[in-house]
Amino acid sequence: MRLVPSSPVSCSVVALGAVVVGGAVLVGCDVIPTDGNLWEGLGAEASPSPSPSASAQQAGPAFSLPESCEGIGAAELVGDLVPRGSTADETVGEVEGASGAEEVACSWSGGEAGDPGSAPGGVEDGADAAGTPSIILTFTVDTDPSNRAQIIPVPGGQEEMNWEVDVPVDTETYRTDTTVELGGELKYISTAEGSAKHLYLSLPGDFHVSASAMFSDATKEDLERVVLAAAEKARR
């Protein structure tokens, strides 16, 4: 760590091993004139700064997987983003292909399609082209779910969407005041036409909260509100 001194005195204290040449102290940050009194009381060996304890190094928010979607109040967290007439589902267990990783996924799918006029492609495409709306709130530990975003299984039994080959996507990584407080970072991934939107919140301890919306009017701000509120409830 490079220490940036706030004053000449603090600079000289840091550099007790500096060389005195021609009445001046040569230190790493500046040349300080001496009058003989500067070193008074500094002849003894400086006491080493205490190293931070293990508990101090681990200080900060800690998070844990919920036992169930109901237990953490997932429906309340998602709120009015749940599609009308949709069916709730819960998946709890290990993450395939990630040793030791676990996940709790709360999903709502099979609901009513939105207004055809608001579907990607406009009125001519109709509700069928808009697809079946769904939303998923996921808690993951010990693996980053955003690394799996290239291939996403679309709810409702539809074929997988190979984004890397077939569908252009936009990616944005950013922080907010709340994520800074939590020690985390947000990554937003969406298809170019907006049919699929995914927001991933990475937190200390390799803990992740994500929200995904398919064929939904949910905005990035809506998903951000959900993942931040979910992270607060997952804090120990």
Secondary structure, DSSP 8 states (H G I E B T S, - for coil): -----SSHHHHHHHTTT-EEETTEEE-SS-EEE--SSTTTT--S---------HHHHT-S--B---S-HHHHTHHHHHGGGS-TT-EEEEEEEE-TTSTT-EEEEEEEES-----GGGSTT-GGGHHHHH---EEEEEEEESS-GGGGTTEE--TTT---EETTTTS-EEEEEE--HHHHHHT-EEEEEEETTSSEEEEEEEETTTEEEEEEEES----HHHHHHHHHHHHHHHB-
